[in-house]
């Protein structure tokens, strides 16, 4: 069982794999996911590695799979997402997969080209149909005759005779054979087309154009285009060739169109049948394509995962060395010592799978390298470990702050957030995430924000729970208080008989703000059953001086929590010192640090509790100011107490016997700690090396004197280094004690901000919903409540929540962890094939 | 089975209406028992509060009824959002070519 207190013990091991069993053993190790392999062939080019061919084959297969996925997406065939994790297939399966997929690819490509050709054919036929229809209208209405008989025809003849003088003059005006060319052209080019033909023919060619109403689909691009039909009427071969050239230039399609009505009708009928046939053919092709795609869509995901796994295994095998006999692969890996047995079992399984008689084995190596840091976490602790690791991964075998963060982080968040209503909403939302955990974790394409929030669901849940707790203590539910146990305040004194004054009906009468007096002489505060049992008395919510009271309380609470947190951090450093066998640190760092902190702020905390307990409301005029007292303590200024009117002492400076003596002693001890921290360790180191050196020289009789001189030099340098380091460390700690304690006051500041914001939102928004004293208030309240809820959610829960999260995190990272945390490690990234299933590609180290 | 809201809007509607139902029901109960902490929300000024306490009681009761009616309206909104959610999860049968 791993523990979260320290990182796991790691061992550098050498893995010896039989060449036949190498693939299967690596696959088994990948499924296990507990070994981080080193790249032993780092300086080898990617193209010179051993398994570059296999990886290339895998890349090809991946390319085909991507093509298939794109086709599926285009045809809107849903791809089945896998539930379970397919095991790494054997190398034989790779070859099978290759052939299957290559065949599929060819089939799909063929389909696509055929389909495109059929569609082009279809479009041509459709255009021809339109052309024929138009031709039919032209010839049916006898327009052709009209053209032949019209005056324009005579003009045509005249212009023809005048231009082609010698040719036509000799022949009598005969019934000229007017032929025509029919076709389709893009609607946008019609104007230019007509103009060009007019110019070329010098007005002798008649062009008739009309648009096709229905939009046609271009088979190549899939877009809709608008086309028009044109009829060009001309005489003679020359004009025909000119028209043909212009048509080619404009990329207009020309169709052979008969000029007799019956021919046109026959042709139309033929075209219709051909179009019908083509439509059925297209339908069948499309159906077949859908079937093939659906069949392959079932397997696409499984194939993708399998191919990625094969590729990962081969990439890892590229990192192995081959020994001289070419029969054995050697790899180096970091693995936890606890899991060595599991790795041996996995290697055994791999050898069995490959049916290899010679076993593969693993042996630990001795090394001076720092192992990676591996924390065994489960789904609950992994979130907290992640936020600790974000600041810095723990040094190998250092105390891990994460198990403490599980409780202190949500607690400090709750202190800053402090609203039971908002905490309840947060808890509910987090519990929905927890309830639907399994379903949501299967989804692969969540956004970054959504996956971050989902990853932190346990953190948010705990934050909400602690916010409910602190909200009940602050007695703050959406800025109103709950009166669960009965408030201890009640206005009893007869002076406050306001009903008489109000009954005078004096409209200018202003109600005074009155004070409820908690001292023993009045009965405004009922002591009989003890104080309000849990949390703040609900009467404070209606008090105008609520902030004065809560400020004092929250500031003191922040300092107390801060000092406790920091002391705890310093105490954690003892575990590090004992583990790394640095007893000198215990004496020269831990003890003076604790004494220094306790003498200054530990003493302040004790005074806080003393003041809370000893000073009652009766003595409220004569209470000491603790912060002034602390400053005076350090200035060694001890003042005399003044005397009250009735002769008693007013304890504002000195409030317990022998206070000046105690304070002087504390100051002297604290100041002494500074040189203790500064010089303790360097002096001890110097004395230690001198003693070792002396005993060395003493033991070795014929020691060369040159050795001693160099040693002295070394010792001198070492002393300066340690001195400087210790100086920095000491000054940082001593100044940090004051600044870090003050930094904890943000617990008060954020809590105040949250309370005030919550109250403002209530009074600005929701209170307006209660303004109507009739049933008219219902729709108003309905709308205003939703505004208030959305505003609360966005501003108070999301924005303030993120703010409190950030500040609690900062308190942990800086104020808590700089008392003991090193954070110089590097994380453990094992070769884990299970990650591929979740869509993460592993990189070989 | 008409789809008026998308999936995001229906989820927001569900969350808002559940919150509204619970909170308005509880607030209505607190108004009904004339809780002191809600005294600043009741729409009656201080002079009338002290001289005519029965007006204060009536105002409290009116706000309680308002809250409960609103809670009922939010139940309707919850039903509507839930229905839209169902429509979004199970899309209409595919009738196109």
Interface residues (C-beta under 8 A of the other chain):
Chain A: X425 X429 X478 X480 X481 X482 X483 X487 X498 X499 X502 X503 X509 X511 X538 X541 X542 X766 X767 X770 X771 X772 X773 X774 X775 X777 X778 X781 X782 X785 X786 X789 X790
Chain B: X15 X16 X19 X20 X23 X24 X35 X36 X37 X38 X39 X40 X41 X42 X43 X44 X46 X47 X50 X51 X59 X62 X63 X65 X66 X67 X69 X70 X73 X74
